[in-house]
Amino acid sequence: MRYITRLIFIVGRMHGRFVSRRRKYSAVMHYIARGLHFILTGVFPDEIIRKRIDFSHARTLDNHNNNIPVNSKNDLDLSEIRKYIDKDYWEQGAATGKGSYDGIHSLVGVANSVGLQFTNVLRLHGKKMLDLGCASGQTVKAFREQGVEAYGIDLSDYAVEAGIQAFDLRNIIWQGSIHDLSRWARDEFDFLYSNQVLEHLPEQYVPEFVKECFRVLKPGGSIWIGLVLSLSPDPEGIRAANDPDATHINLHYRSWWNERFLAGGFVLDEKSLEAVEGTPIWFEFGWHHLAYQKPASSA
């Protein structure tokens, strides 16, 4: 299984390269990766690798200008981002060029697969977790179905309300910013999960976010993060290449994030990173992963 996991990781990365340079081979990578994931997990969801529209440099920048001001200083306010991630963003983002989503509930297949594998390999059964940036709560629901006491928070009014209505998640997911977790007590969670969210968080809120994560995690607890890292010294570089989302404003190298979390009292959690390799999130073009642990000796 270890070698199959490695092979899935390699195929996923190859898919990311092909999807932007040699699109005719993209479908081949897509189905190979899905098949390998089924062998590894026994789960074969309808969607593991979401197909992306090939946005040109010009169209991407045009859409940024039409939908939200592109600020070279990356200091958009949360209110601007909250307004941007509306119904159109979730339901028609790929069609309109506002984002990469083509229906908020189309993520359910991926969420179910992630919930199953993360729960098993990280032994989260019976544990309490918080999804930071939960969208409609599809991953919260998936973890709950695996016996995890999962909750979620998301900035999008539309996404949270859609999840409450579709998945019966009232008083389980809430609207709010991930830098303010005051709803929850100190040392309340065993595990924090955040996937494709931190790139939306304005940089000025990162210190408070790290502080809040440390506060709500139990000693020995971990946070796993999937996000878009900067592939260029120019934060706009990754957008022009493959990313239509104008709210991806917080793009930094891995070392930048490590510095913030280590300064906040965390330690690197290589064990969690290695344990969940091969999950569907690896197959998303531009996604990377981080993991940190609150030391067991933390007061």
Backbone as numpy.savetxt, mean C-alpha at the origin, in Angstrom:
# Nx Ny Nz CAx CAy CAz Cx Cy Cz
9.49 -24.51 -1.43 8.68 -23.31 -1.43 9.54 -22.04 -1.43
10.67 -22.12 -0.76 11.54 -20.96 -0.72 11.99 -20.54 -2.11
12.31 -21.54 -2.95 12.78 -21.23 -4.30 11.63 -20.74 -5.18
10.44 -21.28 -4.95 9.27 -20.80 -5.70 8.99 -19.35 -5.36
9.11 -19.01 -4.07 8.91 -17.64 -3.63 9.88 -16.70 -4.34
11.14 -17.10 -4.40 12.15 -16.28 -5.07 11.82 -16.11 -6.55
11.35 -17.20 -7.18 11.02 -17.14 -8.60 9.86 -16.19 -8.86
8.85 -16.21 -7.98 7.72 -15.29 -8.11 8.20 -13.85 -8.02
9.10 -13.61 -7.08 9.64 -12.25 -6.90 10.33 -11.78 -8.18
11.14 -12.66 -8.76 11.87 -12.29 -9.97 10.92 -12.04 -11.12
9.93 -12.92 -11.29 8.96 -12.74 -12.37 8.17 -11.46 -12.19
7.81 -11.16 -10.94 7.08 -9.93 -10.67 7.86 -8.71 -11.08
9.16 -8.70 -10.77 9.99 -7.57 -11.13 10.16 -7.48 -12.64
10.27 -8.62 -13.32 10.37 -8.63 -14.78 9.10 -8.05 -15.39
7.96 -8.39 -14.79 6.70 -7.85 -15.29 6.69 -6.34 -15.20
7.21 -5.79 -14.10 7.24 -4.35 -13.95 8.04 -3.67 -15.04
9.12 -4.31 -15.47 9.94 -3.74 -16.52 9.27 -3.88 -17.88
8.70 -5.04 -18.14 8.07 -5.28 -19.42 6.85 -4.40 -19.65
6.09 -4.14 -18.56 4.83 -3.42 -18.73 5.06 -2.01 -19.26
6.23 -1.45 -19.02 6.49 -0.10 -19.50 7.33 -0.07 -20.77
8.09 -1.15 -21.04 9.00 -1.12 -22.18 8.59 -2.06 -23.31
8.08 -3.21 -22.96 7.71 -4.20 -23.98 6.34 -4.76 -23.62
5.33 -4.00 -23.88 3.99 -4.33 -23.38 3.45 -5.63 -23.94
3.90 -6.04 -25.11 3.37 -7.28 -25.68 3.77 -8.51 -24.88
4.83 -8.38 -24.06 5.25 -9.49 -23.22 4.62 -9.42 -21.82
3.94 -8.34 -21.53 3.40 -8.13 -20.20 2.42 -9.22 -19.80
1.55 -9.60 -20.71 0.53 -10.61 -20.41 1.17 -11.95 -20.06
2.28 -12.28 -20.73 2.98 -13.53 -20.45 3.48 -13.54 -19.01
4.14 -12.45 -18.60 4.63 -12.33 -17.23 3.47 -12.40 -16.22
2.37 -11.77 -16.60 1.18 -11.73 -15.74 0.71 -13.14 -15.39
0.54 -13.99 -16.40 -0.01 -15.31 -16.15 1.00 -16.26 -15.52
2.27 -16.10 -15.83 3.29 -16.91 -15.16 3.30 -16.61 -13.67
3.26 -15.32 -13.32 3.29 -14.93 -11.91 2.05 -15.42 -11.18
0.90 -15.34 -11.81 -0.33 -15.82 -11.17 -0.26 -17.32 -10.90
0.25 -18.06 -11.88 0.35 -19.50 -11.71 1.29 -19.89 -10.58
2.44 -19.20 -10.50 3.39 -19.49 -9.43 2.81 -19.13 -8.07
2.06 -18.04 -8.02 1.46 -17.66 -6.75 0.43 -18.69 -6.30
-0.31 -19.27 -7.23 -1.27 -20.32 -6.89 -0.56 -21.54 -6.31
0.56 -21.91 -6.90 1.33 -23.05 -6.40 1.78 -22.79 -4.97
2.20 -21.56 -4.69 2.73 -21.22 -3.38 1.66 -21.13 -2.31
0.52 -20.51 -2.64 -0.48 -20.19 -1.61 -1.79 -20.96 -1.73
-2.06 -21.56 -2.89 -3.35 -22.21 -3.09 -4.45 -21.22 -3.39
-4.10 -19.97 -3.61 -5.07 -18.92 -3.90 -4.84 -18.43 -5.32
-5.92 -18.36 -6.08 -5.82 -17.92 -7.47 -6.88 -16.85 -7.72
-6.67 -15.64 -7.17 -7.67 -14.58 -7.30 -7.80 -14.11 -8.74
-8.91 -13.42 -9.02 -9.15 -12.93 -10.37 -8.10 -11.93 -10.79
-7.49 -11.27 -9.81 -6.57 -10.21 -10.16 -5.39 -10.19 -9.18
-4.21 -10.46 -9.68 -3.01 -10.30 -8.87 -2.21 -9.11 -9.39
-2.04 -9.05 -10.68 -1.32 -7.92 -11.26 -2.35 -7.08 -12.00
-2.61 -5.89 -11.52 -3.56 -5.02 -12.20 -2.90 -4.39 -13.40
-3.55 -4.49 -14.55 -2.97 -3.92 -15.76 -3.06 -2.40 -15.71
-1.99 -1.78 -16.05 -1.93 -0.33 -16.03 -2.02 0.22 -17.45
-2.61 1.39 -17.56 -2.64 2.09 -18.83 -1.28 2.73 -19.05
-0.81 2.69 -20.28 0.50 3.27 -20.59 0.35 4.77 -20.77
0.64 5.52 -19.72 0.51 6.97 -19.77 1.78 7.59 -20.34
1.63 8.48 -21.27 2.79 9.18 -21.81 3.17 10.31 -20.88
4.38 10.81 -21.04 4.85 11.92 -20.22 3.90 13.11 -20.32
3.52 13.45 -21.52 2.69 14.64 -21.72 1.30 14.47 -21.10
0.70 13.31 -21.30 -0.65 13.11 -20.78 -0.65 13.11 -19.25
0.38 12.51 -18.67 0.48 12.48 -17.22 0.52 13.89 -16.65
1.38 14.72 -17.19 1.50 16.07 -16.69 0.23 16.88 -16.95
-0.41 16.64 -18.09 -1.67 17.33 -18.38 -2.72 16.98 -17.34
-2.82 15.71 -17.00 -3.81 15.28 -16.02 -3.50 15.85 -14.65
-2.24 15.94 -14.29 -1.87 16.58 -13.03 -2.38 18.01 -13.00
-2.14 18.72 -14.07 -2.52 20.12 -14.11 -4.02 20.31 -14.08
-4.75 19.38 -14.68 -6.20 19.50 -14.73 -6.88 19.11 -13.41
-6.27 18.19 -12.69 -6.93 17.65 -11.51 -6.47 18.26 -10.20
-5.20 18.56 -10.10 -4.66 19.10 -8.85 -3.34 19.78 -9.16
-3.02 20.86 -8.50 -1.76 21.54 -8.80 -0.57 20.64 -8.47
0.36 20.53 -9.41 1.59 19.79 -9.12 2.56 20.75 -8.44
2.93 20.41 -7.22 3.76 21.31 -6.43 5.14 20.70 -6.30
6.13 21.37 -6.87 7.47 20.82 -6.88 8.05 20.67 -5.48
7.49 21.37 -4.50 7.98 21.28 -3.13 7.29 20.17 -2.35
6.34 19.49 -2.99 5.65 18.37 -2.36 5.00 18.75 -1.03
4.36 19.91 -0.99 3.74 20.33 0.26 2.23 20.53 0.11
1.59 19.64 -0.67 0.14 19.69 -0.77 -0.47 19.47 0.61
-1.56 20.14 0.85 -2.24 19.99 2.13 -3.13 18.75 2.11
-3.36 18.19 3.28 -4.22 17.00 3.37 -5.61 17.26 2.82
-6.10 18.48 2.97 -7.44 18.79 2.47 -7.50 18.69 0.95
-6.41 19.05 0.26 -6.36 18.93 -1.19 -6.33 17.47 -1.61
-5.54 16.67 -0.90 -5.47 15.25 -1.21 -6.80 14.57 -0.94
-7.43 14.92 0.18 -8.73 14.34 0.53 -9.77 14.63 -0.54
-9.73 15.81 -1.09 -10.68 16.18 -2.14 -10.40 15.41 -3.43
-9.14 15.16 -3.70 -8.73 14.49 -4.94 -9.14 13.03 -4.97
-9.05 12.33 -3.82 -9.33 10.89 -3.78 -10.82 10.64 -3.57
-11.60 11.06 -4.55 -13.05 10.99 -4.50 -13.56 9.76 -5.27
-14.82 9.76 -5.60 -15.41 8.62 -6.31 -14.75 8.40 -7.66
-14.49 9.47 -8.41 -13.85 9.32 -9.72 -12.47 8.69 -9.60
-11.74 9.07 -8.57 -10.39 8.53 -8.37 -10.43 7.01 -8.21
-11.37 6.52 -7.41 -11.44 5.09 -7.12 -12.13 4.30 -8.23
-13.19 4.83 -8.79 -14.00 4.06 -9.73 -13.59 4.24 -11.19
-13.03 5.39 -11.54 -12.70 5.64 -12.94 -11.30 6.23 -13.12
-10.44 6.02 -12.15 -9.12 6.62 -12.21 -8.33 6.22 -13.44
-8.34 4.92 -13.78 -7.59 4.45 -14.94 -8.16 5.01 -16.23
-9.47 5.15 -16.30 -10.11 5.65 -17.52 -9.90 7.14 -17.72
-9.89 7.88 -16.63 -9.79 9.33 -16.72 -8.37 9.86 -16.62
-7.44 9.01 -16.19 -6.07 9.46 -16.00 -5.83 10.08 -14.64
-6.81 9.97 -13.75 -6.67 10.56 -12.42 -5.86 9.67 -11.50
-5.83 8.41 -11.78 -5.12 7.45 -10.96 -5.00 6.14 -11.69
-4.75 5.05 -10.96 -4.60 3.74 -11.60 -5.72 2.77 -11.27
-6.69 3.20 -10.46 -7.77 2.31 -10.05 -8.90 2.30 -11.08
-9.54 1.15 -11.21 -10.67 1.02 -12.12 -11.87 0.40 -11.43
-12.04 0.71 -10.17 -13.14 0.19 -9.38 -12.64 -0.22 -8.01
-13.14 0.42 -6.99 -12.59 0.20 -5.65 -12.76 -1.25 -5.20
-13.82 -1.91 -5.63 -14.05 -3.28 -5.19 -13.30 -4.30 -6.05
-12.62 -3.83 -7.10 -11.82 -4.74 -7.90 -10.59 -5.21 -7.15
-10.30 -4.59 -6.01 -9.13 -4.96 -5.22 -9.40 -6.12 -4.27
-10.62 -6.61 -4.23 -10.99 -7.65 -3.26 -10.19 -8.92 -3.46
-9.97 -9.32 -4.72 -9.23 -10.55 -4.98 -7.81 -10.49 -4.42
-7.14 -9.38 -4.65 -5.79 -9.20 -4.13 -5.81 -9.17 -2.61
-6.79 -8.46 -2.04 -6.89 -8.36 -0.58 -7.06 -9.73 0.07
-7.89 -10.58 -0.51 -8.10 -11.91 0.06 -6.82 -12.73 0.07
-6.06 -12.62 -1.02 -4.81 -13.36 -1.10 -3.79 -12.84 -0.10
-3.70 -11.51 0.03 -2.78 -10.91 0.99 -3.17 -11.29 2.42
-4.46 -11.21 2.72 -4.93 -11.55 4.06 -4.57 -12.97 4.45
-4.72 -13.89 3.51 -4.42 -15.29 3.78 -2.94 -15.51 4.04
-2.10 -15.01 3.13 -0.67 -15.29 3.27 -0.04 -14.54 4.44
-0.38 -13.26 4.60 0.19 -12.50 5.71 -0.20 -13.13 7.05
-1.46 -13.51 7.18 -1.92 -14.10 8.44 -1.16 -15.38 8.75
-0.97 -16.20 7.75 -0.30 -17.48 7.97 1.18 -17.32 8.27
1.89 -16.56 7.44 3.34 -16.52 7.60 3.77 -15.65 8.78
2.97 -14.66 9.14 3.31 -13.81 10.28 2.58 -14.24 11.56
1.79 -15.30 11.44 1.08 -15.89 12.59 0.23 -14.82 13.30
-0.66 -14.24 12.55 -1.49 -13.16 13.07 -2.85 -13.63 13.60
-3.13 -14.91 13.55 -4.41 -15.41 14.05 -4.61 -14.98 15.50
-5.75 -14.36 15.76 -6.07 -13.92 17.11 -5.39 -12.64 17.53
-4.56 -12.06 16.65 -3.86 -10.82 16.95 -4.72 -9.61 16.54
-4.30 -8.43 16.99 -5.02 -7.20 16.67 -4.16 -6.34 15.75
-4.74 -5.89 14.63 -3.97 -5.12 13.65 -4.74 -3.91 13.17
-4.00 -2.96 12.60 -4.59 -1.75 12.04 -4.06 -1.54 10.64
-4.97 -1.36 9.68 -4.63 -1.07 8.29 -4.59 0.44 8.11
-3.41 0.97 7.87 -3.20 2.41 7.74 -3.34 2.82 6.28
-4.50 3.37 5.93 -4.82 3.67 4.54 -5.59 2.51 3.94
-6.71 2.18 4.56 -7.43 0.94 4.27 -8.35 1.00 3.06
-8.49 2.19 2.44 -9.43 2.37 1.32 -10.83 1.93 1.77
-11.45 1.01 1.04 -12.80 0.58 1.41 -12.80 -0.52 2.46
-11.63 -0.89 2.94 -11.55 -1.90 3.98 -11.54 -3.33 3.46
-11.24 -3.50 2.17 -11.24 -4.84 1.61 -10.17 -5.73 2.26
-9.03 -5.13 2.62 -7.99 -5.92 3.29 -8.34 -6.16 4.75
-8.98 -5.19 5.39 -9.47 -5.38 6.76 -10.42 -6.56 6.80
-11.35 -6.60 5.87 -12.30 -7.70 5.79 -11.58 -9.03 5.58
-10.58 -9.03 4.69 -9.85 -10.26 4.40 -9.11 -10.79 5.63
-8.47 -9.89 6.37 -7.78 -10.31 7.60 -8.78 -10.83 8.63
-9.92 -10.18 8.75 -10.93 -10.63 9.71 -11.42 -12.03 9.38
-11.53 -12.33 8.10 -11.97 -13.67 7.70 -10.93 -14.73 8.03
-9.69 -14.29 8.31 -8.63 -15.22 8.71 -8.44 -15.27 10.23
-9.36 -14.64 10.96 -9.30 -14.70 12.41 -8.46 -13.63 13.06
-8.19 -12.54 12.32 -7.43 -11.41 12.86 -8.42 -10.31 13.25
-8.20 -9.68 14.39 -9.04 -8.56 14.81 -8.49 -7.30 14.13
-8.99 -7.04 12.94 -8.44 -5.98 12.10 -9.35 -4.75 12.07
-8.70 -3.57 12.01 -9.39 -2.29 11.90 -8.68 -1.46 10.83
-9.30 -0.35 10.44 -8.68 0.46 9.40 -9.03 1.92 9.48
-8.18 2.75 8.86 -8.41 4.19 8.78 -7.95 4.65 7.40
-8.71 5.58 6.80 -8.36 6.09 5.48 -8.83 7.52 5.34
-8.10 8.30 4.56 -8.41 9.71 4.37 -9.62 9.93 3.48
-9.92 9.00 2.60 -10.98 9.17 1.60 -12.37 8.95 2.17
-13.19 9.98 2.12 -14.58 9.86 2.58 -15.32 8.82 1.75
-15.13 8.89 0.44 -15.85 7.96 -0.45 -15.47 6.52 -0.19
-14.18 6.25 -0.08 -13.73 4.87 0.11 -14.26 4.28 1.40
-14.17 5.03 2.48 -14.62 4.51 3.77 -16.12 4.25 3.77
-16.89 5.16 3.24 -18.34 4.97 3.21 -18.71 3.80 2.31
-17.99 3.65 1.19 -18.25 2.52 0.29 -17.99 1.20 0.99
-16.92 1.15 1.79 -16.60 -0.08 2.51 -17.58 -0.39 3.61
-18.03 0.65 4.30 -19.02 0.45 5.36 -20.29 -0.15 4.79
-20.71 0.36 3.64 -21.94 -0.11 3.02 -21.78 -1.50 2.40
-20.66 -1.71 1.70 -20.48 -2.97 0.96 -20.06 -4.13 1.86
-19.24 -3.86 2.86 -18.65 -4.94 3.65 -19.11 -4.95 5.10
-20.06 -4.09 5.46 -20.60 -4.04 6.82 -19.46 -3.80 7.83
-18.70 -2.71 7.60 -17.54 -2.42 8.43 -17.73 -1.19 9.32
-18.95 -0.85 9.65 -19.18 0.28 10.53 -18.54 0.03 11.90
-17.88 1.05 12.42 -17.14 0.96 13.69 -15.96 0.01 13.61
-15.55 -0.29 12.37 -14.36 -1.10 12.14 -13.35 -0.32 11.30
-13.86 0.44 10.32 -13.00 1.36 9.58 -13.53 2.78 9.77
-12.59 3.75 9.77 -12.96 5.14 10.02 -12.26 6.05 9.03
-12.87 7.20 8.78 -12.24 8.24 7.98 -11.30 9.04 8.87
-10.10 9.29 8.37 -9.15 10.08 9.13 -7.77 9.97 8.52
-6.84 10.78 9.00 -5.47 10.74 8.50 -4.63 9.78 9.32
-3.72 9.11 8.67 -2.90 8.11 9.35 -1.87 8.73 10.29
-1.72 10.05 10.26 -0.77 10.67 11.21 -1.42 10.97 12.55
-2.73 10.73 12.64 -3.47 10.96 13.88 -4.22 9.69 14.26
-3.64 8.92 15.16 -4.24 7.65 15.60 -4.77 7.75 17.02
-5.19 8.96 17.39 -5.63 9.22 18.77 -6.87 8.42 19.15
-7.54 7.85 18.18 -8.70 6.99 18.47 -8.27 5.74 19.24
-7.01 5.37 19.09 -6.54 4.12 19.68 -5.53 4.36 20.81
-5.48 3.42 21.73 -4.65 3.56 22.93 -3.21 3.14 22.69
-2.35 3.50 23.60 -0.95 3.07 23.56 -0.86 1.55 23.65
0.05 0.97 22.91 0.31 -0.48 22.94 -0.94 -1.30 22.62
-1.75 -0.84 21.67 -3.01 -1.52 21.38 -2.90 -2.59 20.31
-1.96 -2.44 19.37 -1.92 -3.34 18.22 -0.66 -4.21 18.18
-0.85 -5.43 17.67 0.27 -6.34 17.47 0.95 -6.08 16.12
0.18 -5.55 15.16 0.68 -5.44 13.79 0.03 -4.25 13.11
0.83 -3.47 12.38 0.34 -2.37 11.56 0.67 -2.70 10.11
-0.28 -2.40 9.22 -0.13 -2.72 7.79 -0.47 -1.47 6.99
0.36 -1.15 6.00 0.11 0.02 5.16 0.61 -0.27 3.77
-0.29 -0.24 2.78 0.08 -0.61 1.43 -0.29 0.48 0.45
0.70 1.04 -0.23 0.55 2.09 -1.24 -0.16 3.30 -0.65
0.34 3.78 0.47 -0.28 4.89 1.19 0.71 6.01 1.51
1.89 5.67 1.99 2.80 6.71 2.50 3.26 7.68 1.42
3.23 7.28 0.16 3.60 8.21 -0.89 2.57 9.34 -1.04
1.38 9.16 -0.44 0.34 10.20 -0.46 0.44 11.15 0.73
1.20 10.77 1.75 1.24 11.55 2.99 2.23 12.71 2.86
1.77 13.96 2.98 2.70 15.09 2.91 3.85 14.92 3.90
5.02 15.30 3.46 6.24 15.04 4.22 6.19 15.63 5.63
5.51 16.75 5.79 5.50 17.40 7.10 4.77 16.57 8.16
3.97 15.59 7.73 3.24 14.76 8.69 3.98 13.47 9.05
5.09 13.19 8.38 5.80 11.94 8.62 6.28 11.78 10.07
6.89 12.82 10.68 7.33 12.63 12.08 6.20 12.24 13.02
5.04 12.87 12.87 3.91 12.53 13.74 3.38 11.13 13.42
3.40 10.77 12.14 2.97 9.42 11.75 3.84 8.36 12.41
5.16 8.52 12.33 6.08 7.56 12.93 5.87 7.50 14.45
5.70 8.66 15.05 5.48 8.72 16.50 4.21 7.98 16.91
3.14 8.17 16.13 1.86 7.52 16.43 1.94 6.01 16.23
2.64 5.58 15.19 2.80 4.14 14.97 3.54 3.50 16.14
4.57 4.15 16.61 5.33 3.63 17.76 4.45 3.56 19.00
3.61 4.58 19.17 2.76 4.64 20.37 1.73 3.51 20.38
1.05 3.26 19.26 -0.06 2.29 19.28 0.41 0.84 19.15
1.66 0.63 18.74 2.17 -0.74 18.64 2.58 -1.27 20.01
2.30 -2.54 20.23 2.78 -3.20 21.42 4.29 -3.42 21.30
5.02 -3.46 22.41 6.43 -3.82 22.34 6.60 -5.17 21.65
7.48 -5.22 20.67 7.66 -6.43 19.89 6.80 -6.48 18.65
5.86 -5.53 18.53 4.99 -5.48 17.36 5.70 -4.90 16.15
5.16 -5.16 14.95 5.79 -4.74 13.71 4.85 -3.94 12.83
5.45 -3.13 11.97 4.71 -2.43 10.92 5.29 -2.84 9.58
4.43 -3.28 8.68 4.83 -3.64 7.31 4.28 -2.59 6.37
5.13 -2.12 5.44 4.77 -1.02 4.56 5.09 -1.38 3.11
4.11 -1.25 2.23 4.33 -1.32 0.79 4.11 0.08 0.24
5.03 0.56 -0.58 4.91 1.94 -1.05 5.71 2.15 -2.32
5.50 3.32 -2.91 6.28 3.72 -4.07 7.49 4.49 -3.57
8.67 3.97 -3.86 9.90 4.67 -3.51 10.38 5.49 -4.71
11.17 6.48 -4.46 11.72 7.27 -5.56 12.76 6.45 -6.31
12.65 6.46 -7.63 13.63 5.80 -8.47 14.58 6.80 -9.11
14.44 8.04 -8.71 15.21 9.11 -9.32 15.46 10.19 -8.29
16.58 10.91 -8.38 16.78 12.05 -7.48 15.71 13.11 -7.64
15.07 13.12 -8.80 13.98 14.06 -9.07 12.66 13.41 -8.68
11.94 13.89 -7.65 10.69 13.27 -7.23 9.66 13.18 -8.35
9.76 14.04 -9.36 8.81 13.98 -10.47 9.17 12.89 -11.47
10.37 12.35 -11.38 10.83 11.40 -12.37 9.97 10.16 -12.47
9.60 9.60 -11.31 8.81 8.37 -11.34 7.42 8.62 -11.89
6.86 9.79 -11.64 5.53 10.10 -12.16 5.53 10.11 -13.68
6.53 10.78 -14.24 6.59 10.91 -15.68 6.75 9.54 -16.35
7.39 8.61 -15.65 7.67 7.32 -16.23 6.47 6.38 -16.19
5.77 6.31 -15.05 4.76 5.26 -14.95 3.62 5.57 -14.00
3.50 6.77 -13.52 2.58 7.02 -12.42 1.68 8.23 -12.68
0.38 8.00 -12.90 -0.53 9.11 -13.19 -1.06 9.82 -11.95
-0.77 9.30 -10.76 -1.40 9.81 -9.54 -0.70 11.07 -9.04
-1.40 12.18 -9.11 -0.82 13.47 -8.71 -0.61 13.59 -7.22
-1.21 12.71 -6.43 -1.04 12.79 -4.98 0.12 11.93 -4.49
0.87 11.33 -5.38 2.10 10.63 -5.00 3.20 11.69 -4.86
3.17 12.38 -3.73 4.03 13.54 -3.54 5.21 13.25 -2.62
5.15 12.15 -1.87 6.20 11.87 -0.89 7.04 10.70 -1.38
7.93 10.98 -2.34 8.74 9.95 -2.96 10.19 10.10 -2.51
10.67 9.10 -1.78 12.03 9.15 -1.25 12.69 7.79 -1.41
14.00 7.77 -1.22 14.72 6.51 -1.22 14.43 5.73 0.06
14.72 4.43 0.01 14.54 3.57 1.18 15.30 4.11 2.39
16.52 4.61 2.16 17.33 5.10 3.27 16.66 6.27 3.99
15.91 7.08 3.25 15.21 8.22 3.87 14.18 7.72 4.86
13.40 6.73 4.46 12.39 6.17 5.36 13.05 5.47 6.54
14.12 4.73 6.30 14.82 4.06 7.39 15.27 5.06 8.45
15.80 6.17 8.00 16.27 7.18 8.94 15.13 7.68 9.83
13.97 7.91 9.26 12.82 8.43 10.04 12.33 7.41 11.05
12.22 6.15 10.63 11.69 5.14 11.56 12.72 4.77 12.64
13.97 4.69 12.27 14.99 4.37 13.28 15.13 5.50 14.29
15.00 6.74 13.80 15.04 7.88 14.72 13.84 7.87 15.66
12.74 7.25 15.22 11.54 7.18 16.03 11.53 6.02 17.01
12.63 5.28 17.10 12.72 4.20 18.08 12.56 2.80 17.52
12.24 2.69 16.24 12.06 1.38 15.62 13.40 0.75 15.27
13.37 -0.55 15.01 14.51 -1.27 14.46 14.05 -1.94 13.17
14.98 -2.24 12.28 14.63 -2.90 11.02 14.09 -4.30 11.31
13.09 -4.70 10.54 12.46 -6.01 10.74 12.65 -6.84 9.47
13.85 -7.34 9.28 14.15 -8.13 8.09 13.38 -9.45 8.08
13.06 -9.97 9.24 12.36 -11.25 9.33 10.97 -11.15 8.68
10.26 -10.06 8.95 8.93 -9.88 8.36 9.01 -9.67 6.86
10.04 -8.94 6.42 10.20 -8.71 4.98 10.39 -10.03 4.25
11.26 -10.86 4.76 11.56 -12.13 4.11 10.37 -13.08 4.17
9.62 -13.02 5.27 8.52 -13.96 5.47 7.41 -13.79 4.45
7.16 -12.57 4.02 6.01 -12.34 3.14 6.40 -12.15 1.69
7.65 -12.44 1.33 8.02 -12.35 -0.07 7.16 -13.30 -0.90
6.78 -12.82 -2.07 5.95 -13.63 -2.96 4.49 -13.28 -2.90
4.09 -12.35 -2.03 2.69 -11.94 -1.99 2.37 -11.06 -3.19
1.11 -10.88 -3.53 0.75 -10.17 -4.76 1.28 -8.76 -4.88
1.54 -8.10 -3.77 1.98 -6.72 -3.84 3.32 -6.58 -4.57
4.08 -7.68 -4.67 5.36 -7.59 -5.38 5.15 -7.35 -6.88
4.00 -7.71 -7.39 3.79 -7.67 -8.82 3.29 -6.32 -9.31
3.10 -5.38 -8.39 2.68 -4.05 -8.78 3.89 -3.24 -9.21
3.83 -2.71 -10.39 4.95 -1.94 -10.91 5.20 -0.72 -10.03
6.41 -0.60 -9.53 6.78 0.55 -8.73 6.63 0.37 -7.24
6.13 -0.81 -6.78 5.96 -1.00 -5.35 7.22 -1.57 -4.72
7.45 -1.16 -3.49 8.58 -1.65 -2.71 8.07 -1.92 -1.30
8.91 -2.47 -0.46 8.44 -2.85 0.87 9.45 -2.49 1.94
8.92 -2.15 3.11 9.70 -1.82 4.29 9.05 -2.51 5.48
9.82 -2.77 6.52 9.24 -3.32 7.75 10.11 -2.91 8.94
9.43 -2.55 10.02 10.11 -2.11 11.23 9.44 -2.75 12.44
10.21 -2.88 13.51 9.68 -3.47 14.74 9.90 -2.53 15.91
8.91 -2.48 16.79 9.06 -1.77 18.05 9.78 -2.72 19.00
10.94 -2.32 19.52 11.70 -3.24 20.39 10.87 -3.79 21.53
11.07 -5.04 21.85 10.31 -5.70 22.91 10.54 -5.05 24.26
11.66 -4.39 24.42 11.99 -3.76 25.70 11.42 -2.35 25.82
10.68 -1.87 24.80 10.14 -0.51 24.84 9.13 -0.35 25.96
9.25 0.74 26.68 8.32 0.99 27.79 7.05 1.57 27.28
